[in-house]
Amino acid sequence: MTPQEFIAEIGPGAKQSCIDTGIPASVTLAQAALESGWGGSGLAMQDKNLFGIKGNPPEWTGPVAMWPTQEWNGSEYVTMQQPFRVYPSWQASLDDHARFFFVNQNYRSALAVRGQPDAFAQAIQAAGYATDPNYAAQLIQLMQQFNLYAWDVPQAEWVLLPWAQV
């Protein structure tokens, strides 16, 4: 799938998630592209997990699949097997991605800047979303390169779900 096809496929769901939760669609799209290799990773294709969200109890009690992952340990990347969440569809992955930021207290500072995509990307990295020290810069580069900002919905148009009001 080309980047343009991938964006067209999940863009509407990312935009709806932005309306429902305020999570920037541009960041959602960039994360999905980066984490899933534009939807081509085994995790995305087989288990519909676009974001590489791990399935650790007690926060996740749904199905998991074990996959190898590269994690930054502070000095180098190491490969390890980790449990990842399994979803019935990419839309379910998009929905859970948005909920993830609300149920994990680490992301409160990110939620405070959800109307600012670049700041949101930096805040989720600072809160520990990914181990890659260049994660936010990579997201911002993708948002700029593919004009993912066009999918964002202005804050005045958000219709936040009850659980997304913070």
Summary of the structure (lengths in Angstrom):
residues: 166
radius of gyration: 14.9
end to end distance: 36.3
largest distance: 43.3
contacts: 500
relative contact order: 0.20
helix: 54%
strand: 11%
